Amino acid sequence: MSFKNCNREGFDFGDLGDASATVASTAPDRTCGPAGDIAARKERYAASPGRVQWAVGRGARSALLAAAVLLSAWAPLQAQPATAPRASAKPAVAAPAAKAARTVLFMGDSLSAGYGLAASQGWVALTAERIAKTKPGWKVVNASISGETTAGGASRIAGELQRNRPAVVVIELGANDGLRGLQLAQSRANLERMIAAAKAAKAQVLLIGMRMPPNLGKEYTQGFERNFRELANQHGTALLPFLLEPIALDRAAFQADNLHPIASAQPKLRDHVWTRLGPMLK
């Protein structure tokens, strides 16, 4: 607001918010001078309350409006509930791994390899089928080889044990040793090596014995049969004394060579071996 002189007929309220606002003087003339100036100013200011109140009120309303905007912006922030801390995700619990199947390892010669038969017809293959149906959690590995001897089995067993890690080892060897007239002590030593290796690998052992034809002499045939019995007793293994016992006296049960059983005889051999093997598969 500016004051020019006491003879002017109005005041300039530009600094109160309205640059063109002028209030006309309605008060009577006063004496010029400081006292008159002050009195005139008071009278003129009092004569224009609406204009002054409007100018002041405009600033106040602006301030109130700004405060209202701030409060309206702040209110939602205050109204929102505190977010609960997110629970830490629990690690997924892995399903227990399926128990690995235990293995029955067969180590034999042509009698166990199914010489002259289809792969599915031999007694070992038939035993594998029975195990699959009646003994869940077990499987069969047939490492039998036609023409195999106890020496061959003794040289192979370490690799077979490492490769297959069997729970049960079935040893059916010795027939080719006997037919060749191998010394009984040597044959026995080879079988003993196989039994010891299997037991060292924490496997149960089923030893399957054989018999030799009488034309090899009584001493040899009896000593041959005795080897299996004494080894089983010495090492505490299961024993089936004679694999071919169910069919030995039936010529029709053998192939033309009179050494290897025919297909129809294989179930009898399976059932015969099962009497000792079955109880071992627990």
Contacts in CASP RR format, 6 or more apart in sequence:
PFRMAT RR
TARGET T0000
AUTHOR 0000-0000-0000
METHOD contacts of the structure
MODEL  1
MSFKNCNREGFDFGDLGDASATVASTAPDRTCGPAGDIAARKERYAASPG
RVQWAVGRGARSALLAAAVLLSAWAPLQAQPATAPRASAKPAVAAPAAKA
ARTVLFMGDSLSAGYGLAASQGWVALTAERIAKTKPGWKVVNASISGETT
AGGASRIAGELQRNRPAVVVIELGANDGLRGLQLAQSRANLERMIAAAKA
AKAQVLLIGMRMPPNLGKEYTQGFERNFRELANQHGTALLPFLLEPIALD
RAAFQADNLHPIASAQPKLRDHVWTRLGPMLK
1 11 0 8 1.000
1 12 0 8 1.000
1 13 0 8 1.000
1 14 0 8 1.000
1 15 0 8 1.000
1 16 0 8 1.000
2 12 0 8 1.000
2 15 0 8 1.000
3 11 0 8 1.000
3 37 0 8 1.000
3 41 0 8 1.000
4 12 0 8 1.000
5 32 0 8 1.000
6 30 0 8 1.000
6 32 0 8 1.000
6 33 0 8 1.000
6 36 0 8 1.000
6 37 0 8 1.000
6 40 0 8 1.000
7 32 0 8 1.000
8 25 0 8 1.000
9 24 0 8 1.000
9 25 0 8 1.000
10 22 0 8 1.000
10 23 0 8 1.000
10 24 0 8 1.000
10 25 0 8 1.000
10 44 0 8 1.000
11 22 0 8 1.000
11 23 0 8 1.000
11 41 0 8 1.000
11 44 0 8 1.000
11 45 0 8 1.000
11 48 0 8 1.000
12 21 0 8 1.000
12 22 0 8 1.000
13 21 0 8 1.000
13 22 0 8 1.000
13 23 0 8 1.000
13 48 0 8 1.000
13 51 0 8 1.000
13 52 0 8 1.000
13 55 0 8 1.000
14 20 0 8 1.000
14 21 0 8 1.000
16 51 0 8 1.000
16 52 0 8 1.000
16 55 0 8 1.000
16 56 0 8 1.000
17 55 0 8 1.000
17 58 0 8 1.000
18 51 0 8 1.000
18 54 0 8 1.000
18 55 0 8 1.000
21 51 0 8 1.000
21 55 0 8 1.000
23 44 0 8 1.000
23 47 0 8 1.000
23 48 0 8 1.000
23 51 0 8 1.000
25 40 0 8 1.000
25 44 0 8 1.000
25 47 0 8 1.000
26 47 0 8 1.000
27 40 0 8 1.000
27 43 0 8 1.000
27 44 0 8 1.000
27 47 0 8 1.000
30 36 0 8 1.000
30 39 0 8 1.000
30 40 0 8 1.000
30 43 0 8 1.000
45 52 0 8 1.000
99 137 0 8 1.000
101 137 0 8 1.000
101 138 0 8 1.000
101 139 0 8 1.000
102 137 0 8 1.000
102 138 0 8 1.000
102 139 0 8 1.000
102 166 0 8 1.000
102 167 0 8 1.000
102 168 0 8 1.000
103 138 0 8 1.000
103 139 0 8 1.000
103 140 0 8 1.000
103 141 0 8 1.000
103 164 0 8 1.000
103 165 0 8 1.000
103 166 0 8 1.000
103 167 0 8 1.000
103 168 0 8 1.000
104 131 0 8 1.000
104 138 0 8 1.000
104 139 0 8 1.000
104 140 0 8 1.000
104 141 0 8 1.000
104 166 0 8 1.000
104 167 0 8 1.000
104 168 0 8 1.000
104 169 0 8 1.000
104 170 0 8 1.000
104 277 0 8 1.000
104 281 0 8 1.000
105 141 0 8 1.000
105 143 0 8 1.000
105 160 0 8 1.000
105 161 0 8 1.000
105 164 0 8 1.000
105 166 0 8 1.000
105 168 0 8 1.000
105 169 0 8 1.000
105 170 0 8 1.000
105 203 0 8 1.000
106 112 0 8 1.000
106 124 0 8 1.000
106 140 0 8 1.000
106 141 0 8 1.000
106 142 0 8 1.000
106 143 0 8 1.000
106 144 0 8 1.000
106 170 0 8 1.000
106 172 0 8 1.000
107 143 0 8 1.000
107 144 0 8 1.000
107 148 0 8 1.000
107 153 0 8 1.000
107 156 0 8 1.000
107 157 0 8 1.000
107 160 0 8 1.000
107 169 0 8 1.000
107 170 0 8 1.000
107 171 0 8 1.000
107 172 0 8 1.000
107 173 0 8 1.000
107 194 0 8 1.000
108 143 0 8 1.000
108 144 0 8 1.000
108 145 0 8 1.000
108 148 0 8 1.000
108 153 0 8 1.000
108 170 0 8 1.000
108 171 0 8 1.000
108 172 0 8 1.000
108 173 0 8 1.000
109 144 0 8 1.000
109 145 0 8 1.000
109 146 0 8 1.000
109 147 0 8 1.000
109 148 0 8 1.000
109 149 0 8 1.000
109 172 0 8 1.000
109 173 0 8 1.000
109 174 0 8 1.000
109 175 0 8 1.000
109 176 0 8 1.000
110 144 0 8 1.000
110 145 0 8 1.000
110 146 0 8 1.000
110 147 0 8 1.000
110 148 0 8 1.000
110 260 0 8 1.000
111 144 0 8 1.000
111 172 0 8 1.000
111 175 0 8 1.000
111 243 0 8 1.000
111 244 0 8 1.000
111 260 0 8 1.000
111 261 0 8 1.000
112 123 0 8 1.000
112 124 0 8 1.000
112 142 0 8 1.000
112 144 0 8 1.000
112 172 0 8 1.000
113 124 0 8 1.000
113 142 0 8 1.000
113 144 0 8 1.000
113 145 0 8 1.000
113 146 0 8 1.000
113 148 0 8 1.000
114 121 0 8 1.000
114 122 0 8 1.000
114 123 0 8 1.000
114 124 0 8 1.000
114 125 0 8 1.000
114 144 0 8 1.000
114 146 0 8 1.000
114 260 0 8 1.000
114 266 0 8 1.000
115 146 0 8 1.000
115 260 0 8 1.000
116 255 0 8 1.000
116 260 0 8 1.000
117 262 0 8 1.000
117 263 0 8 1.000
117 266 0 8 1.000
118 263 0 8 1.000
119 125 0 8 1.000
121 263 0 8 1.000
121 266 0 8 1.000
122 263 0 8 1.000
122 266 0 8 1.000
122 269 0 8 1.000
122 270 0 8 1.000
123 266 0 8 1.000
123 267 0 8 1.000
123 269 0 8 1.000
123 270 0 8 1.000
123 273 0 8 1.000
124 140 0 8 1.000
124 142 0 8 1.000
124 144 0 8 1.000
125 142 0 8 1.000
126 266 0 8 1.000
126 267 0 8 1.000
126 270 0 8 1.000
127 140 0 8 1.000
127 270 0 8 1.000
127 273 0 8 1.000
127 274 0 8 1.000
127 277 0 8 1.000
128 139 0 8 1.000
128 140 0 8 1.000
128 142 0 8 1.000
130 270 0 8 1.000
130 274 0 8 1.000
131 138 0 8 1.000
131 139 0 8 1.000
131 140 0 8 1.000
131 281 0 8 1.000
132 139 0 8 1.000
135 278 0 8 1.000
135 281 0 8 1.000
138 167 0 8 1.000
138 281 0 8 1.000
141 160 0 8 1.000
141 164 0 8 1.000
141 166 0 8 1.000
143 156 0 8 1.000
143 160 0 8 1.000
143 164 0 8 1.000
144 172 0 8 1.000
147 176 0 8 1.000
148 173 0 8 1.000
148 176 0 8 1.000
149 173 0 8 1.000
149 174 0 8 1.000
149 176 0 8 1.000
149 177 0 8 1.000
149 180 0 8 1.000
149 182 0 8 1.000
149 190 0 8 1.000
150 173 0 8 1.000
150 174 0 8 1.000
150 177 0 8 1.000
150 182 0 8 1.000
150 186 0 8 1.000
150 187 0 8 1.000
150 190 0 8 1.000
150 191 0 8 1.000
150 194 0 8 1.000
151 177 0 8 1.000
151 186 0 8 1.000
151 190 0 8 1.000
152 190 0 8 1.000
153 173 0 8 1.000
153 190 0 8 1.000
153 194 0 8 1.000
154 190 0 8 1.000
154 191 0 8 1.000
154 193 0 8 1.000
154 194 0 8 1.000
157 169 0 8 1.000
157 193 0 8 1.000
157 194 0 8 1.000
157 197 0 8 1.000
157 198 0 8 1.000
158 197 0 8 1.000
160 166 0 8 1.000
161 169 0 8 1.000
161 197 0 8 1.000
161 198 0 8 1.000
161 201 0 8 1.000
161 203 0 8 1.000
165 201 0 8 1.000
166 198 0 8 1.000
166 201 0 8 1.000
166 203 0 8 1.000
167 202 0 8 1.000
167 203 0 8 1.000
167 204 0 8 1.000
168 203 0 8 1.000
168 204 0 8 1.000
168 205 0 8 1.000
168 206 0 8 1.000
168 277 0 8 1.000
168 280 0 8 1.000
168 281 0 8 1.000
169 194 0 8 1.000
169 198 0 8 1.000
169 203 0 8 1.000
169 204 0 8 1.000
169 205 0 8 1.000
169 206 0 8 1.000
170 205 0 8 1.000
170 206 0 8 1.000
170 208 0 8 1.000
170 273 0 8 1.000
170 277 0 8 1.000
171 191 0 8 1.000
171 194 0 8 1.000
171 195 0 8 1.000
171 198 0 8 1.000
171 205 0 8 1.000
171 206 0 8 1.000
171 207 0 8 1.000
171 208 0 8 1.000
172 208 0 8 1.000
172 209 0 8 1.000
172 210 0 8 1.000
172 243 0 8 1.000
173 190 0 8 1.000
173 191 0 8 1.000
173 194 0 8 1.000
174 187 0 8 1.000
174 191 0 8 1.000
174 209 0 8 1.000
174 210 0 8 1.000
175 210 0 8 1.000
177 186 0 8 1.000
177 187 0 8 1.000
177 190 0 8 1.000
178 187 0 8 1.000
178 212 0 8 1.000
178 216 0 8 1.000
178 220 0 8 1.000
178 224 0 8 1.000
179 212 0 8 1.000
181 216 0 8 1.000
181 220 0 8 1.000
184 220 0 8 1.000
184 223 0 8 1.000
184 224 0 8 1.000
184 227 0 8 1.000
187 224 0 8 1.000
187 227 0 8 1.000
188 227 0 8 1.000
188 230 0 8 1.000
188 231 0 8 1.000
191 207 0 8 1.000
191 227 0 8 1.000
191 228 0 8 1.000
191 231 0 8 1.000
192 231 0 8 1.000
192 235 0 8 1.000
195 205 0 8 1.000
195 207 0 8 1.000
195 231 0 8 1.000
195 235 0 8 1.000
195 237 0 8 1.000
196 235 0 8 1.000
198 205 0 8 1.000
199 205 0 8 1.000
199 235 0 8 1.000
199 237 0 8 1.000
204 237 0 8 1.000
204 238 0 8 1.000
204 280 0 8 1.000
205 235 0 8 1.000
205 237 0 8 1.000
205 238 0 8 1.000
206 237 0 8 1.000
206 238 0 8 1.000
206 239 0 8 1.000
206 240 0 8 1.000
206 273 0 8 1.000
206 276 0 8 1.000
206 277 0 8 1.000
206 280 0 8 1.000
207 228 0 8 1.000
207 231 0 8 1.000
207 232 0 8 1.000
207 237 0 8 1.000
207 238 0 8 1.000
207 239 0 8 1.000
207 240 0 8 1.000
208 228 0 8 1.000
208 239 0 8 1.000
208 240 0 8 1.000
208 243 0 8 1.000
208 273 0 8 1.000
209 225 0 8 1.000
209 228 0 8 1.000
209 239 0 8 1.000
209 240 0 8 1.000
209 241 0 8 1.000
209 242 0 8 1.000
209 243 0 8 1.000
210 224 0 8 1.000
210 225 0 8 1.000
210 228 0 8 1.000
210 242 0 8 1.000
210 243 0 8 1.000
210 244 0 8 1.000
211 221 0 8 1.000
211 224 0 8 1.000
211 225 0 8 1.000
211 242 0 8 1.000
211 244 0 8 1.000
211 248 0 8 1.000
212 220 0 8 1.000
212 221 0 8 1.000
212 224 0 8 1.000
212 225 0 8 1.000
213 221 0 8 1.000
214 221 0 8 1.000
216 224 0 8 1.000
225 241 0 8 1.000
225 242 0 8 1.000
228 239 0 8 1.000
228 241 0 8 1.000
229 239 0 8 1.000
229 241 0 8 1.000
231 237 0 8 1.000
232 238 0 8 1.000
232 239 0 8 1.000
238 276 0 8 1.000
238 277 0 8 1.000
238 280 0 8 1.000
239 276 0 8 1.000
240 272 0 8 1.000
240 273 0 8 1.000
240 275 0 8 1.000
240 276 0 8 1.000
242 248 0 8 1.000
243 269 0 8 1.000
243 272 0 8 1.000
243 273 0 8 1.000
244 261 0 8 1.000
244 269 0 8 1.000
245 272 0 8 1.000
246 265 0 8 1.000
246 268 0 8 1.000
246 269 0 8 1.000
246 271 0 8 1.000
246 272 0 8 1.000
247 253 0 8 1.000
247 254 0 8 1.000
247 261 0 8 1.000
247 265 0 8 1.000
247 268 0 8 1.000
247 269 0 8 1.000
250 265 0 8 1.000
251 258 0 8 1.000
252 262 0 8 1.000
253 261 0 8 1.000
253 262 0 8 1.000
253 264 0 8 1.000
253 265 0 8 1.000
253 268 0 8 1.000
254 260 0 8 1.000
254 261 0 8 1.000
254 262 0 8 1.000
254 265 0 8 1.000
255 261 0 8 1.000
255 262 0 8 1.000
261 269 0 8 1.000
END
